[in-house]
Amino acid sequence: MLRSISHTVRWLTVGFFVVLLSVAGLAAGRHMGKDVPAAVALEPPAFLYDDDLQADAVGQKIQDEAGIAAYYKAPNTLNLELIRPLFNSIELESADYILGSVSVPNYQEHYDVHVYVRRDGWIMAYYLSSAPSMN
């Protein structure tokens, strides 16, 4: 089960970037030869506007530090006790969520991704907005 969740987080991150690049490529292709710049409108996930999240420290932390992110809503509730061992470090935790760092296989520790997991099924993986986009 733990391997399955780790595999899901890894593929969510990869899938997000593939979709983002595909959409950006299509948008750029449509605007070739025109004066309209190509752009992809990104919106934060709906759970970031949840009143309970806004009142909690984790909501402010995500708003303050999240840069590029991928998110997913699982169709069922998540058992945080099974997910907890996947984290290298945990920054914030409650009975309803965990926010911390998860290793990215075959990468150094400074490439760890921040992951927010909620019992209700929301998973969000993100890099810090202060992180350089290319090394």
Beta strands, then each sheet from edge to edge (+ up, - down):
strand 1: 66-73
strand 2: 89-93
strand 3: 97-102
strand 4: 113-118
strand 5: 122-128
sheet 1: 1+ 5- 4+ 3- 2+
end
